[in-house]
Structures are given as C-alpha cells and as structure tokens.
C-alpha cells in the first residue's frame, strides 16, 4: 500500500529533482521515490562497511534480499566480513538440510 506525504526541501535540492525529472521525462514523485531507494542502498552499504550492521541488517536497510546485498557490496568494492570458517559452517548446515 502506498502512502502520501508532503515534504519540505531546500531550493537547490528541489531544482535538482526538477531537472532530473525533465531529463528522465518522469514526475517529481517518482524522482523522490528513486532517491529514497538509492539512499537506502547507500545507507546499508555504509553501515556494513563501518561494521555497524550485519549483512542481514544491511540488506534490511537497503530493502533488498541478502543475496542482492552481497552483490551490491561487491559492486561498491566493499569486502565481505564473512570469515572462511563461517562460510564453511554455513555450507555444512545447508548440506545437512538437504
């Protein structure tokens, strides 16, 4: 379900979004939604990189599945904090489940 909201922003950001909508032949609401989505991804990446969020929490912040978050972290050049032992232990758990 979508929600409607009203926001205030400074003139510079408003003009930036207006220009962006003209370039993309879109509307202002879509531009704001796109920026929020991108901001969520960046927030997840930054928090994971700083050690402030686990992989799962970073994915929640970004609004994406864990697998996609792993791909995003790679695209942003962020090294995984998963140790080899953790990875091997995870594989062992998966093998037992199958």
C-alpha positions as CSV (number, residue, x, y, z in Angstrom):
1,X,0.0,0.0,0.0
2,X,1.3,3.4,-0.9
3,X,1.2,6.4,1.4
4,X,1.1,10.1,0.6
5,X,3.3,12.6,2.3
6,X,4.3,16.2,2.0
7,X,8.0,17.2,2.5
8,X,10.0,20.4,2.7
9,X,13.3,20.7,1.0
10,X,15.7,23.5,0.2
11,X,15.6,25.2,-3.2
12,X,18.8,23.6,-4.5
13,X,17.5,20.0,-4.0
14,X,14.1,20.9,-5.4
15,X,15.7,22.3,-8.5
16,X,18.0,19.3,-8.8
17,X,15.0,17.0,-8.7
18,X,13.1,19.1,-11.2
19,X,16.0,18.9,-13.6
20,X,16.2,15.2,-13.1
21,X,12.6,14.7,-13.9
22,X,12.9,16.7,-17.1
23,X,15.9,14.7,-18.2
24,X,14.2,11.4,-17.5
25,X,10.7,12.6,-18.7
26,X,9.3,11.5,-15.4
27,X,7.5,13.1,-12.5
28,X,8.7,14.6,-9.2
29,X,7.1,11.9,-7.0
30,X,9.0,9.1,-8.9
31,X,12.3,11.0,-8.6
32,X,11.8,11.3,-4.8
33,X,11.0,7.6,-4.6
34,X,14.1,6.7,-6.6
35,X,16.3,8.9,-4.4
36,X,14.9,7.2,-1.3
37,X,15.6,3.8,-2.7
38,X,19.1,4.7,-3.7
39,X,19.6,6.3,-0.2
40,X,18.5,3.1,1.5
41,X,21.1,1.1,-0.5
42,X,23.9,3.6,0.3
43,X,22.9,3.5,4.0
44,X,23.0,-0.3,4.1
45,X,26.4,-0.3,2.3
46,X,27.9,2.4,4.6
47,X,26.7,0.7,7.8
48,X,28.0,-2.7,6.7
49,X,31.3,-1.2,5.6
50,X,31.8,0.5,9.0
51,X,30.8,-2.6,10.9
52,X,27.7,-1.0,12.2
53,X,25.4,-3.6,10.5
54,X,25.5,-7.3,9.8
55,X,24.9,-8.5,6.3
56,X,21.3,-9.2,7.1
57,X,20.7,-5.8,8.7
58,X,22.4,-4.1,5.8
59,X,20.0,-5.9,3.4
60,X,17.0,-4.8,5.5
61,X,18.2,-1.2,5.5
62,X,18.6,-1.4,1.7
63,X,15.3,-3.1,1.2
64,X,16.8,-6.0,-0.8
65,X,17.4,-9.7,-0.2
66,X,20.7,-10.8,1.4
67,X,21.9,-12.3,-1.9
68,X,21.4,-9.0,-3.7
69,X,23.0,-7.1,-0.9
70,X,26.1,-9.3,-1.3
71,X,26.2,-8.3,-5.0
72,X,25.7,-4.6,-4.2
73,X,28.6,-4.7,-1.6
74,X,30.8,-6.3,-4.3
75,X,29.8,-3.6,-6.8
76,X,30.6,-0.9,-4.3
77,X,34.0,-2.6,-3.6
78,X,33.2,-3.5,0.0
79,X,35.0,-6.6,1.2
80,X,33.0,-9.3,2.9
81,X,33.5,-9.6,6.7
82,X,32.4,-13.3,6.5
83,X,35.3,-15.4,7.6
84,X,36.2,-18.7,5.8
85,X,35.1,-20.7,8.8
86,X,31.7,-19.0,8.8
87,X,31.2,-19.7,5.1
88,X,32.2,-23.4,5.5
89,X,30.0,-23.8,8.5
90,X,27.1,-22.3,6.5
91,X,27.7,-24.8,3.7
92,X,27.7,-27.7,6.2
93,X,24.4,-26.6,7.6
94,X,22.9,-26.4,4.1
95,X,24.2,-29.9,3.2
96,X,22.6,-31.3,6.4
97,X,19.3,-29.7,5.5
98,X,19.3,-31.3,2.0
